[in-house]
């Protein structure tokens, strides 16, 4: 419920007099166990999903793909789009996961709405009457949607083609819609009539960011980290004008907690001025991870004034070699300087983000993570001792997953055995550093995420088996006569890629050049 995309869609649809939009969430485990065959019910009217004319899924993560299938099954609807009857609801999907690679879930969705809501919302609302008109055939309604709304992708219009070895060789187009599909984009231009920035419309105590008013300052990031899909899909980065931010702040009520989203590409002075204004209103501020080279004394004072107890820095890798490969553009002095500045400024605890399994990574690179953590601890320990309070360093480590639409979309995913070995290196070394806590992700889940993130429509029966029969993903892959290696191996630079049914504004040749630069950095 904290997701700003979901919040904006919900508010935008309900602002239209002829539309009622209600919310559904995945029921809790206790409900599913005791009511396995009962339909899911909406938050507002407690009506089942199948009662609605239109179903729109907001999908932020690949792990949500299984929940789409569970929801359709619980509603008693046809799972596959091609088997759906005219009188069944149209099933749409959007969200950042579908903008990166919609193909694994494509057989279950009638149409994807890809791109910025601000560019899609008006045409979509104008098309709702035709889209829900059961006097028209289902294909005709979908065709009118594609003709009216930018960024619409209808999977049934295309069929992927594979060679005898299982490699994708192209697509067979069944209609005359344009392929690839270009997601819609909205660029706020000062002086024009603009909507408020995406912000929280419904506060919830049970959401991820409990009772926090979230507000988007910038969409996208121009830093160019080579592993980050959002940094490439949301190009060009867009800053919201001050008048849009002010309009959103007018709707802040019911909480004094405000979370600022998209700090990474906001000008430092602009951010500091905004924070001062918010603090003057008596608000408490929360921030996402901070760029170590953007932290200033003034900004640390703002964090302290917000009663911030933990600041997050994302070095991503321990060695300079690895940071050069992923284009992180941070050196060790900047990281150590930021840590010292934060703790000296009264922020006692630090959280550090790292990844394991990056391309060309060695055991020595992993040892450099522990070396960097040790140097940070040595830097901040004297400050804590002088104040008689030693802060905690939390080291959060996730497994690298190659993502579509990044320079590393061609990289292989590390084997589980390699990841487990390198986690042991971290565990042994960090155990001896005082006041350090290690948080690790699930290697097994990361492996499956790597499969789905670069998967294609052949994963549909795998997702269906996991969602409805509860079997583990390895068994489901075997039953579908697929292999892990098909999706986790290194991709050929000249081969077509499943997600290239879309065409983002970042060019393939640019991603190729960045991938080659990453490999070249390994050789320096």
Beta strands, then each sheet from edge to edge (+ up, - down):
strand 1: 54-58
strand 2: 90-94
strand 3: 111-113
strand 4: 152-153
strand 5: 158-162
strand 6: 168-173
strand 7: 213-216
strand 8: 218-219
strand 9: 238-239
strand 10: 257-261
strand 11: 284-287
strand 12: 310-316
strand 13: 349-356
strand 14: 393-399
strand 15: 436-440
sheet 1: 1+ 2+ 3+ 4-
sheet 2: 5+ 6-
sheet 3: 7+ 10+ 11+
sheet 4: 8+ 9-
sheet 5: 12+ 13+ 14+ 15+
end
